[in-house]
Amino acid sequence: MKRSSRPPVLEPRPSPRRRALSEEERELWDTVARQVKPLRKHRAAKAHASPRAEPSPAAPVLRPAPSPRPIAVAPATRVAKPAMPPLAPLGKRERTKLSRGRSEIEARLDLHGMTQTRAHRALTGFLHRAHHDGLTFVLVITGKGRSGGESGVLRRQVPEWLSLPEFRAFVVGFEEAAIGHGGEGALYVRIRRARF
Protein backbone atom coordinates (compact mmCIF):
# COMPACT_ATOMS: atom_id res chain seq x y z
CA MET A 1 0.00 0.00 0.00
CA LYS A 2 1.25 3.42 -0.93
CA ARG A 3 1.44 6.08 1.65
CA SER A 4 -0.09 9.37 0.72
CA SER A 5 2.17 12.38 0.79
CA ARG A 6 -0.40 14.31 2.73
CA PRO A 7 0.02 14.44 6.47
CA PRO A 8 -2.95 13.06 8.38
CA VAL A 9 -5.43 15.69 9.48
CA LEU A 10 -5.84 15.65 13.18
CA GLU A 11 -9.06 16.96 14.50
CA PRO A 12 -8.92 18.45 17.93
CA ARG A 13 -10.84 16.62 20.56
CA PRO A 14 -13.86 18.57 21.72
CA SER A 15 -13.31 19.57 25.27
CA PRO A 16 -15.91 20.97 27.59
CA ARG A 17 -13.59 23.82 28.51
CA ARG A 18 -10.52 25.41 27.03
CA ARG A 19 -7.25 24.90 28.73
CA ALA A 20 -4.08 26.91 28.40
CA LEU A 21 -1.09 25.44 26.52
CA SER A 22 1.77 24.25 28.63
CA GLU A 23 5.27 25.63 28.04
CA GLU A 24 6.32 22.48 26.20
CA GLU A 25 3.25 22.59 23.94
CA ARG A 26 3.86 26.22 23.14
CA GLU A 27 7.46 25.55 22.04
CA LEU A 28 6.29 22.70 19.83
CA TRP A 29 3.63 24.91 18.25
CA ASP A 30 6.13 27.69 17.54
CA THR A 31 8.49 25.22 15.83
CA VAL A 32 5.72 23.88 13.60
CA ALA A 33 4.45 27.39 12.77
CA ARG A 34 7.97 28.47 11.62
CA GLN A 35 8.22 25.54 9.20
CA VAL A 36 4.91 26.20 7.47
CA LYS A 37 5.13 27.92 4.10
CA PRO A 38 2.28 30.12 2.93
CA LEU A 39 0.28 29.09 -0.14
CA ARG A 40 0.41 32.50 -1.77
CA LYS A 41 2.86 35.32 -1.23
CA HIS A 42 0.40 38.25 -1.00
CA ARG A 43 -1.46 36.60 1.87
CA ALA A 44 1.83 36.01 3.68
CA ALA A 45 2.82 39.63 3.23
CA LYS A 46 -0.40 40.71 4.83
CA ALA A 47 0.04 38.24 7.68
CA HIS A 48 3.61 39.38 8.46
CA ALA A 49 2.88 43.10 8.15
CA SER A 50 3.78 45.03 11.23
CA PRO A 51 0.82 45.81 13.45
CA ARG A 52 -0.52 49.35 13.21
CA ALA A 53 0.82 51.73 15.74
CA GLU A 54 -1.88 52.54 18.23
CA PRO A 55 -2.21 56.21 19.11
CA SER A 56 -0.99 57.00 22.57
CA PRO A 57 -3.78 57.56 25.07
CA ALA A 58 -2.40 60.99 25.97
CA ALA A 59 -2.61 62.30 22.41
CA PRO A 60 -6.12 63.31 21.39
CA VAL A 61 -7.51 61.67 18.28
CA LEU A 62 -8.37 64.32 15.74
CA ARG A 63 -11.07 63.49 13.26
CA PRO A 64 -12.00 65.69 10.36
CA ALA A 65 -15.09 67.73 11.07
CA PRO A 66 -18.11 66.62 9.06
CA SER A 67 -18.97 68.96 6.25
CA PRO A 68 -21.90 71.15 7.19
CA ARG A 69 -25.03 70.08 5.38
CA PRO A 70 -27.87 72.46 4.80
CA ILE A 71 -30.70 71.61 7.15
CA ALA A 72 -33.89 71.02 5.27
CA VAL A 73 -36.61 73.08 6.85
CA ALA A 74 -40.00 71.45 6.66
CA PRO A 75 -42.74 73.76 5.48
CA ALA A 76 -44.71 75.13 8.38
CA THR A 77 -47.86 73.16 8.77
CA ARG A 78 -50.92 75.13 9.53
CA VAL A 79 -52.63 74.06 12.66
CA ALA A 80 -56.24 74.16 11.73
CA LYS A 81 -58.53 75.38 14.42
CA PRO A 82 -61.20 72.84 15.13
CA ALA A 83 -64.33 73.89 13.31
CA MET A 84 -67.15 74.96 15.56
CA PRO A 85 -70.11 72.63 15.41
CA PRO A 86 -73.22 73.94 13.68
CA LEU A 87 -75.83 75.68 15.73
CA ALA A 88 -78.30 73.25 17.25
CA PRO A 89 -81.94 74.18 17.77
CA LEU A 90 -83.37 73.83 21.24
CA GLY A 91 -85.08 70.53 21.80
CA LYS A 92 -88.87 70.43 22.12
CA ARG A 93 -88.61 69.38 25.77
CA GLU A 94 -86.21 72.22 26.65
CA ARG A 95 -88.36 74.79 24.88
CA THR A 96 -91.48 73.57 26.71
CA LYS A 97 -89.71 73.70 30.08
CA LEU A 98 -88.50 77.25 29.40
CA SER A 99 -91.88 78.51 28.19
CA ARG A 100 -93.71 77.02 31.19
CA GLY A 101 -91.13 78.25 33.68
CA ARG A 102 -89.90 74.77 34.68
CA SER A 103 -86.36 75.59 33.48
CA GLU A 104 -84.89 78.80 34.75
CA ILE A 105 -83.77 81.61 32.50
CA GLU A 106 -80.56 82.48 34.29
CA ALA A 107 -79.92 85.95 32.79
CA ARG A 108 -81.59 88.52 30.52
CA LEU A 109 -80.30 91.18 28.16
CA ASP A 110 -82.61 93.91 26.86
CA LEU A 111 -81.38 95.58 23.66
CA HIS A 112 -84.40 97.93 23.26
CA GLY A 113 -83.46 101.36 21.93
CA MET A 114 -79.75 100.55 21.28
CA THR A 115 -77.89 101.27 18.09
CA GLN A 116 -76.46 98.29 16.19
CA THR A 117 -72.89 99.02 17.32
CA ARG A 118 -73.86 99.38 20.97
CA ALA A 119 -76.17 96.33 20.81
CA HIS A 120 -73.38 94.22 19.26
CA ARG A 121 -70.93 95.22 22.01
CA ALA A 122 -73.53 94.58 24.73
CA LEU A 123 -74.41 91.18 23.27
CA THR A 124 -70.74 90.14 23.03
CA GLY A 125 -70.01 91.10 26.64
CA PHE A 126 -73.22 89.50 27.92
CA LEU A 127 -72.59 86.16 26.18
CA HIS A 128 -68.96 86.13 27.26
CA ARG A 129 -69.95 86.62 30.93
CA ALA A 130 -72.73 84.02 30.68
CA HIS A 131 -70.28 81.51 29.21
CA HIS A 132 -67.66 82.28 31.85
CA ASP A 133 -70.21 82.00 34.68
CA GLY A 134 -71.40 78.60 33.43
CA LEU A 135 -74.98 79.64 32.66
CA THR A 136 -77.14 77.39 30.47
CA PHE A 137 -80.14 79.43 29.21
CA VAL A 138 -80.36 83.19 28.76
CA LEU A 139 -82.96 85.46 27.20
CA VAL A 140 -81.99 88.17 24.69
CA ILE A 141 -84.76 90.76 24.14
CA THR A 142 -84.49 92.51 20.79
CA GLY A 143 -87.95 94.08 20.66
CA LYS A 144 -90.38 93.67 17.80
CA GLY A 145 -89.52 97.07 16.38
CA ARG A 146 -92.59 97.42 14.18
CA SER A 147 -92.90 100.96 13.06
CA GLY A 148 -94.56 101.54 9.74
CA GLY A 149 -95.04 97.82 9.05
CA GLU A 150 -91.31 96.88 9.08
CA SER A 151 -89.68 94.59 11.60
CA GLY A 152 -86.91 96.05 13.73
CA VAL A 153 -83.25 96.12 12.74
CA LEU A 154 -82.08 94.34 15.90
CA ARG A 155 -84.74 91.69 15.53
CA ARG A 156 -83.18 90.83 12.13
CA GLN A 157 -79.53 91.39 13.09
CA VAL A 158 -79.25 89.53 16.41
CA PRO A 159 -80.00 86.06 14.92
CA GLU A 160 -77.41 86.79 12.20
CA TRP A 161 -74.83 87.80 14.81
CA LEU A 162 -75.49 84.70 16.87
CA SER A 163 -74.75 82.60 13.77
CA LEU A 164 -71.32 84.19 13.28
CA PRO A 165 -68.12 82.27 14.23
CA GLU A 166 -67.23 84.87 16.88
CA PHE A 167 -70.31 83.88 18.89
CA ARG A 168 -70.05 80.12 18.29
CA ALA A 169 -67.57 79.81 21.15
CA PHE A 170 -70.36 80.94 23.49
CA VAL A 171 -73.61 79.81 21.80
CA VAL A 172 -74.88 76.26 21.22
CA GLY A 173 -78.16 77.36 19.69
CA PHE A 174 -81.04 79.82 19.88
CA GLU A 175 -84.73 79.98 19.12
CA GLU A 176 -87.57 82.45 19.23
CA ALA A 177 -88.98 82.80 22.74
CA ALA A 178 -92.46 81.82 23.84
CA ILE A 179 -95.17 84.54 24.01
CA GLY A 180 -94.80 84.79 27.79
CA HIS A 181 -91.14 85.78 27.40
CA GLY A 182 -91.53 88.22 24.51
CA GLY A 183 -92.44 86.02 21.53
CA GLU A 184 -91.06 87.37 18.26
CA GLY A 185 -89.15 90.11 20.09
CA ALA A 186 -86.97 87.80 22.19
CA LEU A 187 -84.68 84.78 21.82
CA TYR A 188 -83.85 81.86 24.08
CA VAL A 189 -80.10 81.32 23.81
CA ARG A 190 -78.39 78.16 25.02
CA ILE A 191 -74.86 78.89 26.25
CA ARG A 192 -71.94 76.55 25.54
CA ARG A 193 -70.30 75.10 28.63
CA ALA A 194 -66.95 76.58 29.52
CA ARG A 195 -64.02 74.12 29.59
CA PHE A 196 -61.71 74.68 32.52
C-alpha positions in Angstrom: 0.0 0.0 0.0 1.3 3.4 -0.9 1.4 6.1 1.7 -0.1 9.4 0.7 2.2 12.4 0.8 -0.4 14.3 2.7 0.0 14.4 6.5 -2.9 13.1 8.4 -5.4 15.7 9.5 -5.8 15.6 13.2 -9.1 17.0 14.5 -8.9 18.4 17.9 -10.8 16.6 20.6 -13.9 18.6 21.7 -13.3 19.6 25.3 -15.9 21.0 27.6 -13.6 23.8 28.5 -10.5 25.4 27.0 -7.2 24.9 28.7 -4.1 26.9 28.4 -1.1 25.4 26.5 1.8 24.2 28.6 5.3 25.6 28.0 6.3 22.5 26.2 3.3 22.6 23.9 3.9 26.2 23.1 7.5 25.6 22.0 6.3 22.7 19.8 3.6 24.9 18.2 6.1 27.7 17.5 8.5 25.2 15.8 5.7 23.9 13.6 4.4 27.4 12.8 8.0 28.5 11.6 8.2 25.5 9.2 4.9 26.2 7.5 5.1 27.9 4.1 2.3 30.1 2.9 0.3 29.1 -0.1 0.4 32.5 -1.8 2.9 35.3 -1.2 0.4 38.3 -1.0 -1.5 36.6 1.9 1.8 36.0 3.7 2.8 39.6 3.2 -0.4 40.7 4.8 0.0 38.2 7.7 3.6 39.4 8.5 2.9 43.1 8.1 3.8 45.0 11.2 0.8 45.8 13.5 -0.5 49.3 13.2 0.8 51.7 15.7 -1.9 52.5 18.2 -2.2 56.2 19.1 -1.0 57.0 22.6 -3.8 57.6 25.1 -2.4 61.0 26.0 -2.6 62.3 22.4 -6.1 63.3 21.4 -7.5 61.7 18.3 -8.4 64.3 15.7 -11.1 63.5 13.3 -12.0 65.7 10.4 -15.1 67.7 11.1 -18.1 66.6 9.1 -19.0 69.0 6.3 -21.9 71.2 7.2 -25.0 70.1 5.4 -27.9 72.5 4.8 -30.7 71.6 7.1 -33.9 71.0 5.3 -36.6 73.1 6.9 -40.0 71.4 6.7 -42.7 73.8 5.5 -44.7 75.1 8.4 -47.9 73.2 8.8 -50.9 75.1 9.5 -52.6 74.1 12.7 -56.2 74.2 11.7 -58.5 75.4 14.4 -61.2 72.8 15.1 -64.3 73.9 13.3 -67.2 75.0 15.6 -70.1 72.6 15.4 -73.2 73.9 13.7 -75.8 75.7 15.7 -78.3 73.2 17.2 -81.9 74.2 17.8 -83.4 73.8 21.2 -85.1 70.5 21.8 -88.9 70.4 22.1 -88.6 69.4 25.8 -86.2 72.2 26.6 -88.4 74.8 24.9 -91.5 73.6 26.7 -89.7 73.7 30.1 -88.5 77.2 29.4 -91.9 78.5 28.2 -93.7 77.0 31.2 -91.1 78.2 33.7 -89.9 74.8 34.7 -86.4 75.6 33.5 -84.9 78.8 34.8 -83.8 81.6 32.5 -80.6 82.5 34.3 -79.9 86.0 32.8 -81.6 88.5 30.5 -80.3 91.2 28.2 -82.6 93.9 26.9 -81.4 95.6 23.7 -84.4 97.9 23.3 -83.5 101.4 21.9 -79.7 100.6 21.3 -77.9 101.3 18.1 -76.5 98.3 16.2 -72.9 99.0 17.3 -73.9 99.4 21.0 -76.2 96.3 20.8 -73.4 94.2 19.3 -70.9 95.2 22.0 -73.5 94.6 24.7 -74.4 91.2 23.3 -70.7 90.1 23.0 -70.0 91.1 26.6 -73.2 89.5 27.9 -72.6 86.2 26.2 -69.0 86.1 27.3 -69.9 86.6 30.9 -72.7 84.0 30.7 -70.3 81.5 29.2 -67.7 82.3 31.9 -70.2 82.0 34.7 -71.4 78.6 33.4 -75.0 79.6 32.7 -77.1 77.4 30.5 -80.1 79.4 29.2 -80.4 83.2 28.8 -83.0 85.5 27.2 -82.0 88.2 24.7 -84.8 90.8 24.1 -84.5 92.5 20.8 -87.9 94.1 20.7 -90.4 93.7 17.8 -89.5 97.1 16.4 -92.6 97.4 14.2 -92.9 101.0 13.1 -94.6 101.5 9.7 -95.0 97.8 9.1 -91.3 96.9 9.1 -89.7 94.6 11.6 -86.9 96.0 13.7 -83.3 96.1 12.7 -82.1 94.3 15.9 -84.7 91.7 15.5 -83.2 90.8 12.1 -79.5 91.4 13.1 -79.2 89.5 16.4 -80.0 86.1 14.9 -77.4 86.8 12.2 -74.8 87.8 14.8 -75.5 84.7 16.9 -74.7 82.6 13.8 -71.3 84.2 13.3 -68.1 82.3 14.2 -67.2 84.9 16.9 -70.3 83.9 18.9 -70.1 80.1 18.3 -67.6 79.8 21.2 -70.4 80.9 23.5 -73.6 79.8 21.8 -74.9 76.3 21.2 -78.2 77.4 19.7 -81.0 79.8 19.9 -84.7 80.0 19.1 -87.6 82.4 19.2 -89.0 82.8 22.7 -92.5 81.8 23.8 -95.2 84.5 24.0 -94.8 84.8 27.8 -91.1 85.8 27.4 -91.5 88.2 24.5 -92.4 86.0 21.5 -91.1 87.4 18.3 -89.1 90.1 20.1 -87.0 87.8 22.2 -84.7 84.8 21.8 -83.9 81.9 24.1 -80.1 81.3 23.8 -78.4 78.2 25.0 -74.9 78.9 26.3 -71.9 76.5 25.5 -70.3 75.1 28.6 -66.9 76.6 29.5 -64.0 74.1 29.6 -61.7 74.7 32.5 
